Amino acid sequence: MFGLGIALLIWLATGFLAGVKMVFVDQIFERDLVREAQKELDLMKADVAEFFLENKKAFIAAMTLLGVVVVVVLLKENIKSWMKN
């Protein structure tokens, strides 16, 4: 039971740190990508996606729950970009 608690703590901490990095270091909310996604959401009228794109705290909370999955996706993107160069 103790091991499960430690694993859960590591999972959540990893996701939280990745979410904070995405919001404050990478500044994904300042990029044109978010603006383009916003235009597409206006056409689809997706309320949930808009909520996460407009609210930084909700975005960080979602990334916290996703945990290690976020880190794996970010690593794959970085490796692909390094391979292209």
C-alpha positions in Angstrom: 0.0 0.0 0.0 2.9 2.3 0.8 4.4 1.6 -2.7 1.1 2.5 -4.3 1.0 5.8 -2.4 4.6 6.7 -3.5 3.8 5.8 -7.1 0.7 8.0 -7.1 2.7 10.8 -5.5 5.4 10.5 -8.2 2.7 10.4 -11.0 1.0 13.5 -9.8 4.2 15.4 -9.1 5.5 14.6 -12.6 2.3 15.8 -14.2 2.2 19.0 -12.1 5.8 19.9 -12.9 5.2 19.3 -16.6 2.0 21.4 -16.5 3.7 24.3 -14.8 6.6 24.1 -17.3 4.2 24.2 -20.2 2.3 27.2 -18.8 5.1 29.3 -17.4 8.3 28.3 -19.2 7.1 27.3 -22.6 4.3 29.8 -22.4 1.9 27.8 -24.6 -0.9 30.2 -23.9 1.0 33.0 -25.6 1.7 31.1 -28.9 -0.2 31.3 -32.1 -1.1 27.6 -31.8 -3.6 28.4 -29.0 -5.1 31.2 -31.1 -5.5 28.8 -34.0 -7.1 26.2 -31.8 -9.4 28.9 -30.4 -10.6 29.7 -34.0 -11.3 26.0 -34.6 -13.1 25.8 -31.2 -15.4 28.7 -32.2 -16.5 26.7 -35.2 -17.1 23.5 -33.1 -18.5 25.2 -30.0 -16.6 22.9 -27.6 -17.1 24.3 -24.2 -14.7 21.9 -22.3 -11.7 22.6 -24.5 -12.3 26.4 -24.3 -12.3 26.1 -20.5 -8.9 24.5 -20.5 -7.4 26.9 -23.0 -8.7 30.0 -21.1 -8.0 28.9 -17.6 -4.3 28.2 -16.6 -5.2 26.6 -13.3 -7.6 24.1 -15.0 -4.9 23.3 -17.6 -2.3 22.6 -14.9 -4.9 20.4 -13.0 -5.6 18.4 -16.1 -1.8 17.9 -16.8 -1.4 16.9 -13.1 -3.9 14.1 -13.5 -2.4 13.0 -16.8 1.0 12.6 -15.0 3.7 10.8 -16.8 1.7 10.7 -20.1 2.4 14.4 -20.6 6.1 13.9 -20.1 6.2 11.0 -22.6 4.4 13.1 -25.2 6.7 16.0 -24.7 9.8 13.8 -25.0 8.5 12.2 -28.2 8.0 15.7 -29.7 11.5 16.8 -28.6 13.1 13.7 -30.1 11.2 14.1 -33.4 12.3 17.8 -33.6 16.0 16.8 -32.8 15.9 14.1 -35.5 14.7 16.6 -38.1 17.7 18.8 -37.4 
